[in-house]
Amino acid sequence: VAYRGAVATRAVEPSANLWVALQRTADAGERRRLCRQALAVVDALLAAGAVHPDLNLQNFLVQGEGESARLWLIDCDGVRFAATGPA
């Protein structure tokens, strides 16, 4: 049995995982905004037919703060794509 794969990396600095970012953020509105942003990423993932078997708050990196914050989905080595239609 053999496994063949590729690894892509990119430095995302400064960043914290979503769990840490939510704990550090005192503003409830900011926490809601981060959660909505994470849900949008999950919606896009599901719409593409992807299944992330280990999706949790630590799989999101939050880069920046406030309105300019970006979310990155990481640990995608287990992601699989399933058929999304009746075909």
N, C-alpha and C positions, 0 to 999 in steps of 0.2 A: 504494500500500500504506500502510495506516495502522495505528498501534498505539494501543490504549487501555488504560490501566491505572490503578491506584490505589496509593498508598503509605501504609502505616501505620507510625507510629514510636512508640517508647516508650523513655524513658531507662532503662537498666538499670545502675545505679551502686551501689556499686563492682562491677566485673566484670572478668573476663579470659577470653580464649577458652580452650577446653579444652586446647589444646596448651600454652599458657603455664601454666595451672593445674596440669597434670600435671608440668611441669618444676619448678615451685616447690614442689610437695608432696613432702616427704621420706618421709612415712609410706606404706608400700606398701599398707596396708589402706585408706587414704584414696584412693589412686590407683585401687584396685580398685572402691571404692564409686562414684567418679565415672564410671568406665567402665561399670559396671552401670547407672547412671542414664542415661548416654548411649544404651546399648543399649535400654533401656526406651522412650526417646523414639523411636528408630528403629523398634522393633517397633510402636509405636502409629501411626507414620507409614505403615508398610507395611500394617498392618491396615486403615487408612482408604483404601488403594488409591493412596496418593501415591507419586510417584517424584521424588526430589530429585537432579537430574543432577550437582550439584556438592557432594555431601555430604562434608565433611572435618572434621577436628578444629577448624578455625577457624570453622566454622559453628555451634558451640555456645558460648554465653556461660555462664560459671559465676559466679553471684552469691552472695556469702557464702562461708562456710567450714564444714567439719564437717558434722554431721547436718542443719543448717539450710540448706545450700547448695542452690540451685535452678539447674537447667539451662534455658536458653532456646535454641531453634533459630532461627537467623537466616538471612538471604540466601535467602529462599523465593520470590523472584520467578520462578525457573525451575521451580518445583514444578508437576507435572502429575498429574492423577488418571486412573488407568486403570481399566478394568472389572475387578472383583475376582471375579466369578463366571462361570459358564458362559453366562449371558445375553450 
